[in-house]
Amino acid sequence: MRTIWRRVADERGTVLVLALFIMAFLMVAGAVLLKVSGAETDIAYNTVWGEGSFYAAEAGLNIAVDLIGPTSHGTITVPVTPIGGNYSYQGNAQFVGTTPQPFYSIAQGTTYNEAGYVFLTHLLNGIGNSTGPRTALRRVQAQSLYGPVAQ
């Protein structure tokens, strides 16, 4: 019976087992931290490409606004246009209708136009796209009033 208790009381190798458990725990913790840092990098890259696509869509919207004039009573189309890097934009402005403003004065001290003025209403769409290592697509919509246009 005494020999059994000597074997149980013998603690040689306990530190080795404890060291192996600690090393396994540190290895798992390191793997988790690597995975988390990789995910943060992906989030940062996606944010950069998404914002670039948004600004490209805004550029398409601004080009469509620049093409609106007093005779814009149809659909204005901005073709797909590549810009720096891997970004491109496109857009359109669709004529919706007119908003009349009777007796609207263009400037202070001018006489009234008895026929009135109208404001042209357009629905604007801008689309930005990126086709680099990451792909992102952003759409921007706006409504504009152009005028006053004399009747």
WOWOMO-V385525 format. One record per backbone hydrogen bond with DSSP energy under -0.5 kcal/mol. NH is the residue of the N-H (numbers start at 1). CO is the residue of the C=O. If there is no record, write none. Layout:
BEGIN
{{NH;CO} {NH;CO}}
END
This chain:
BEGIN
{{5;1} {6;2} {7;3} {8;4} {9;5} {10;6} {11;9} {14;11} {17;13} {18;14} {19;15} {20;16} {21;17} {22;18} {23;19} {24;20} {25;21} {26;22} {27;23} {28;24} {29;25} {30;26} {31;27} {32;28} {33;29} {34;30} {35;31} {36;32} {37;33} {38;34} {39;35} {40;36} {41;37} {42;38} {43;39} {44;40} {45;41} {46;42} {47;43} {48;44} {49;45} {50;46} {51;47} {52;48} {53;49} {54;50} {55;51} {56;52} {57;53} {58;54} {59;55} {60;56} {61;57} {62;58} {63;59} {64;60} {65;61} {66;62} {67;63} {68;64} {68;65} {72;69} {73;71} {76;74} {76;93} {78;91} {79;77} {81;89} {83;87} {87;83} {87;84} {88;129} {89;81} {90;127} {91;78} {92;125} {93;76} {94;123} {95;74} {95;93} {96;121} {97;121} {99;119} {100;98} {101;117} {103;113} {104;101} {110;107} {113;104} {114;112} {116;113} {117;101} {118;149} {119;99} {120;146} {121;97} {122;144} {123;94} {124;122} {124;142} {125;92} {126;140} {127;90} {128;138} {129;88} {130;136} {131;86} {132;134} {136;130} {138;128} {140;126} {142;124} {144;122} {146;120} {149;118} {151;116}}
END
